[in-house]
């Protein structure tokens, strides 16, 4: 690797820096339904709790079941919240994940990484401060994220969210 001059940044590091910088601008929903700044003085604040509730509602739109929001702020440092939901078939799991993904992006949000969409057994959406897990029932029972993180507080679901 050639010696870097002052101000030079390797391309891979430049990509990482731009991704971290972009993550700072994933913004909470405003009353219009778009993801937008809260308007706090001194810069933007991110309301990941409101975004997690929005994600729960979006999952509910596609008839997701057993929706749970776990407050992970004191546990990980990787995410503020886990949103966990189930679909009854591979196609429903995929439809829930795709709806969340597309709806967040329509509102100006960003899904950074997606895993498991093709298989439809456990789809993980990395939404920055929120990790969305959409499960088929058997993998959800097997991995038991609610059991594993049972000491994390649960967030009350919005009244608009129906969950079996």
C-alpha positions as CSV (number, residue, x, y, z in Angstrom):
1,X,0.0,0.0,0.0
2,X,1.4,3.4,-0.9
3,X,2.3,5.8,1.8
4,X,-0.7,8.2,2.4
5,X,0.0,11.9,2.2
6,X,-1.8,14.3,4.6
7,X,-5.4,14.5,3.6
8,X,-5.4,11.3,1.5
9,X,-8.0,8.8,2.5
10,X,-8.1,5.2,1.3
11,X,-11.2,4.6,-0.8
12,X,-12.7,1.9,1.6
13,X,-12.3,4.3,4.5
14,X,-13.9,7.1,2.5
15,X,-16.9,4.8,1.9
16,X,-17.2,4.0,5.6
17,X,-16.9,7.6,6.6
18,X,-19.7,8.6,4.1
19,X,-21.9,5.8,5.5
20,X,-21.4,6.9,9.1
21,X,-22.0,10.5,8.1
22,X,-25.2,9.5,6.2
23,X,-26.5,7.5,9.2
24,X,-26.5,10.7,11.2
25,X,-29.2,12.0,8.9
26,X,-31.8,9.2,9.3
27,X,-34.5,11.2,10.8
28,X,-37.7,10.6,12.7
29,X,-41.2,10.9,11.3
30,X,-42.9,14.2,11.3
31,X,-46.7,14.7,11.4
32,X,-46.8,14.7,7.6
33,X,-45.5,11.1,7.6
34,X,-42.1,12.0,6.0
35,X,-38.9,11.4,7.9
36,X,-37.7,14.9,8.9
37,X,-35.7,16.8,11.4
38,X,-37.3,17.5,14.7
39,X,-36.1,21.1,14.6
40,X,-34.2,21.1,17.8
41,X,-31.8,24.0,18.2
42,X,-28.1,23.1,17.7
43,X,-28.8,20.4,15.0
44,X,-30.9,17.4,14.3
45,X,-32.1,14.9,16.8
46,X,-33.0,11.4,15.9
47,X,-36.2,10.0,17.4
48,X,-35.6,6.3,16.9
49,X,-38.5,5.4,19.3
50,X,-41.0,7.1,17.0
51,X,-39.4,5.4,14.0
52,X,-39.5,2.0,15.7
53,X,-43.2,2.5,16.3
54,X,-43.7,3.6,12.6
55,X,-41.9,0.3,11.6
56,X,-44.3,-1.7,13.8
57,X,-47.3,0.0,12.2
58,X,-45.9,-0.7,8.7
59,X,-45.4,-4.4,9.6
60,X,-49.0,-4.4,10.9
61,X,-50.1,-3.1,7.6
62,X,-49.1,-6.4,6.1
63,X,-50.7,-8.5,8.9
64,X,-47.5,-9.2,10.8
65,X,-48.2,-11.0,14.1
66,X,-46.6,-11.0,17.5
67,X,-45.0,-7.6,17.0
68,X,-42.6,-6.6,19.7
69,X,-40.4,-3.5,20.1
70,X,-37.4,-4.0,22.5
71,X,-35.5,-1.0,23.8
72,X,-31.9,-2.1,23.3
73,X,-30.1,1.2,24.2
74,X,-28.6,-0.1,27.4
75,X,-27.5,-3.5,25.9
76,X,-25.8,-3.2,22.6
77,X,-24.5,0.1,21.3
78,X,-25.3,-1.3,17.9
79,X,-29.0,-0.4,17.8
80,X,-31.4,1.5,19.9
81,X,-34.4,-0.7,19.2
82,X,-35.2,-4.2,17.8
83,X,-38.6,-4.5,16.1
84,X,-39.6,-8.2,15.9
85,X,-42.5,-9.5,13.9
86,X,-43.7,-12.7,12.4
87,X,-45.4,-13.8,9.1
88,X,-47.2,-17.1,8.6
89,X,-45.6,-17.9,5.3
90,X,-42.3,-17.3,3.5
91,X,-44.1,-15.0,1.1
92,X,-45.8,-13.0,4.0
93,X,-42.4,-12.6,5.7
94,X,-40.9,-11.2,2.5
95,X,-44.0,-9.0,1.9
96,X,-43.7,-7.5,5.4
97,X,-40.0,-6.8,5.0
98,X,-40.4,-5.3,1.6
99,X,-43.2,-3.1,2.7
100,X,-41.2,-1.8,5.7
101,X,-38.1,-1.2,3.5
102,X,-40.0,0.5,0.7
103,X,-42.2,2.6,3.0
104,X,-39.1,3.9,5.0
105,X,-37.3,4.9,1.8
106,X,-40.5,6.6,0.5
107,X,-40.4,8.7,3.7
108,X,-36.7,9.6,3.3
109,X,-35.3,6.9,5.6
110,X,-32.6,4.4,4.7
111,X,-32.3,0.7,5.1
112,X,-28.5,0.1,5.2
113,X,-28.5,-3.7,4.9
114,X,-30.9,-6.5,4.2
115,X,-30.3,-10.2,4.9
116,X,-32.5,-13.3,4.4
117,X,-35.1,-11.7,2.0
118,X,-34.8,-14.4,-0.6
119,X,-35.2,-17.3,1.9
120,X,-38.0,-15.6,3.8
121,X,-37.3,-17.4,7.0
122,X,-35.7,-14.6,9.0
123,X,-35.3,-11.2,7.3
124,X,-33.1,-8.7,9.0
125,X,-33.3,-5.0,8.0
126,X,-30.6,-2.7,9.4
127,X,-32.2,0.7,9.6
128,X,-29.3,2.4,11.5
129,X,-30.5,2.8,15.1
130,X,-33.2,0.2,14.6
131,X,-32.8,-3.5,13.6
132,X,-36.0,-5.1,12.2
133,X,-36.3,-8.9,12.5
134,X,-39.2,-10.5,10.5
135,X,-39.5,-14.2,11.2
136,X,-41.3,-17.2,10.0
137,X,-42.7,-18.8,13.2
138,X,-40.3,-21.8,13.5
139,X,-37.0,-19.7,13.3
140,X,-38.6,-17.2,15.7
141,X,-39.2,-19.9,18.3
142,X,-35.8,-21.5,17.7
143,X,-33.7,-18.2,18.0
144,X,-36.0,-16.7,20.7
145,X,-34.8,-13.1,20.5
146,X,-37.4,-12.1,23.1
147,X,-36.0,-14.8,25.5
148,X,-32.4,-13.9,24.7
149,X,-33.0,-10.2,25.4
150,X,-35.8,-10.8,28.0
151,X,-34.4,-8.2,30.4
152,X,-34.7,-5.4,27.9
153,X,-37.7,-3.2,28.3
154,X,-40.6,-3.5,25.8
155,X,-42.0,-0.4,24.2
156,X,-45.7,0.0,24.1
157,X,-47.1,-0.5,20.6
158,X,-49.1,2.3,19.0
159,X,-52.9,1.8,19.2
160,X,-52.9,1.5,15.4
161,X,-50.8,-1.7,15.5
162,X,-52.7,-4.9,15.6
163,X,-50.7,-7.9,16.8
164,X,-51.9,-11.4,17.4
